Amino acid sequence: MEHFIDDSRPIFIQIAERIENDIIAGELGEESQVPSTNQFASFYQINPATAAKGVNLLVDQGILYKRRGLGIYVASGARARLLEKHREKFFEQYVKTMLQEAEKLGITREALIEMIHQEVKVS
Amino acid sequence: MSKIVEVRDLTKSFGHVTAVNQVSFSVEAEKVYGLLGRNGAGKTTVMQIITAQLFDYSGEVKVFGEAPYENSHVLSRVCFVKDTQKYPNSYRVCDVFHQAALFFPEWDRKYALALAEEFRLPLNRRMKALSRGMLSAAGAIVGLASRAPLTIFDEPYLGLDAIARGLFYHRLLEDCAEHPRTIILSTHLIDEVSRLLEHILVLDQGKLILDDEAEALRGRAFTVVGPAAKVDNYTVDKKTLNRELLGGLASTTVMSDGNGEDRQHAEALGLEVAPVSLQHLIAYLTGEPPARKAVGVR
């Protein structure tokens, strides 16, 4: 599993992102149990303390919550909140970057919008 | 958090060679430490002093709050696995396990036997008849099954193939999760172990040049690429680790101040910014003199 972890960014953030993506994709349903930190550690071959840090990041944000003695669960409403957060990021990460790159290459706004229309029609 | 090891101003010389020079650090309970550095950096000397195999040093070393030398109270809680371990001629693998059982109060015999099977280590084979890899496997098993509150592995993988090394890392993580204890892993295979480590100590030419949490170091350094004049202008007030030129382009690796603003600044200037892995960061820090000199010049 080592290839899924990038050694140039904090691993706990990558673990949190993975859990977020699984919740968004519906693979981790609301009120379902999240793997234990030892399971994460074993699966990704990372230190359990690092895995715990990633999980706790989402617990602090209210995306996950602890059931005493049982484990960590996905909170109700977590998916909707994550979708909102990721949509905001989408603009920064993709739209802005795309516009900058287009400008570098001399692609006009009109040509860019036309490209999107074409692609949407095809797929 | 309690300190398992405390080293203060440790200096050890062999004749005219200063192997360890004014080194201070501490090791906290139940964490996995990486003691990294190139060959001859002083790693083994530090570990030998912590485990009371070397003395006549200057500075202060405490293990479990006490001086380790001739201190059975300390030493029964420390397991030191090293590639140069010598065994009596008559010893078989099972004799080594038997001795370990007598020495380490937490020894888990069942676990040792299960590991021996996984590593395909024949219990009745004499130690001196074992291959290099098998000898390393025996050491790794003793280190794991001793469950010593402080376990130190000095290059534990010599001769072990990639699969056996993977098995060792896997079992180490798994067993430390179940039986928390302090581990110091000394290695130069940084890429293989970096994800297991919580804290990183880097020795270079006898000096401790890095002492930080692994997660804090991941993403700390970054490389900026762009026209040489622009890159140099940007890095003039920064700590640089490496600089390469390709025609009019410069690629310079920068140690970040940590808050990410310097990276945004580079992007705003139109420089290309790429992350640097932990392994590369350490390689740059312990690089050959020319690269180190660049740090001073910049």
Interface residues (C-beta under 8 A of the other chain):
Chain A: E2 I5 D6 D7 S8 R9 P10 I11 F12 T37 N38 A41 S42 Y44 Q45 I46 N47 P48 A49 T50 K53
Chain B: K31 V32 Y169 H170 L173 E174 C176 A177 E178 D191 S194 R195 L196 L197 E198 A214 E215 A216 R218 G219 P275 V276 S277 L278 Q279 H280
